[in-house]
Amino acid sequence: MEEIQKKLRNAIKTSGKTYKEIAKAASVTPSAISNYMHRDEYPSLDTFARICKFLDVSADEILGLK
């Protein structure tokens, strides 16, 4: 799980998008995105999928399947 969190954090960090933009696309609050970045919290599967789609990253890549 730590590796998945690390990859998701990196994708968010390198995207150049604000927490607010990502949150809006994922239908969550900016504080939820902050929690994914700074705490040991993980998005639900549907939120994870929306984040990946918005950031244009492969969920398989984040999950280590590629």
C-alpha positions in Angstrom: 0.0 0.0 0.0 2.9 2.4 0.7 4.1 2.1 -2.9 0.7 2.8 -4.3 0.4 5.9 -2.0 3.9 7.0 -3.1 3.0 6.7 -6.8 -0.4 8.5 -6.3 1.3 11.3 -4.4 3.9 11.7 -7.1 1.3 11.8 -9.9 -0.6 14.5 -8.0 2.6 16.5 -7.2 3.9 16.4 -10.8 0.6 17.1 -12.4 0.8 20.8 -11.9 -2.8 20.8 -10.9 -4.1 22.4 -7.7 -5.8 20.4 -4.9 -8.9 22.3 -5.7 -8.9 21.3 -9.4 -8.2 17.7 -8.6 -10.9 17.7 -5.9 -13.5 19.2 -8.2 -12.8 16.5 -10.9 -12.9 13.7 -8.3 -16.0 15.0 -6.5 -14.2 15.4 -3.2 -13.0 18.3 -1.1 -9.6 19.8 -1.5 -8.9 18.7 2.1 -9.5 15.1 1.0 -6.8 15.5 -1.6 -4.5 17.0 1.0 -5.2 14.0 3.3 -4.2 11.6 0.5 -1.0 13.6 0.1 0.0 14.1 3.8 -1.8 11.4 5.8 -2.2 7.6 5.5 -5.6 8.0 3.9 -6.6 6.5 0.6 -9.3 7.4 -1.9 -12.2 5.1 -2.6 -12.0 3.2 -5.8 -14.3 5.5 -7.7 -12.5 8.5 -6.5 -9.1 6.9 -7.4 -10.4 6.3 -10.9 -11.6 9.9 -11.3 -8.2 11.2 -10.1 -6.3 9.0 -12.5 -8.5 10.0 -15.4 -8.2 13.7 -14.5 -4.4 13.5 -14.2 -4.2 11.3 -17.3 -2.3 8.6 -15.5 -2.9 4.9 -15.8 -4.4 3.3 -12.7 -2.4 0.2 -13.6 0.7 2.2 -13.3 -0.2 3.6 -9.9 -1.2 0.1 -8.7 2.1 -1.4 -10.0 0.4 -3.6 -12.6 2.5 -2.2 -15.5 
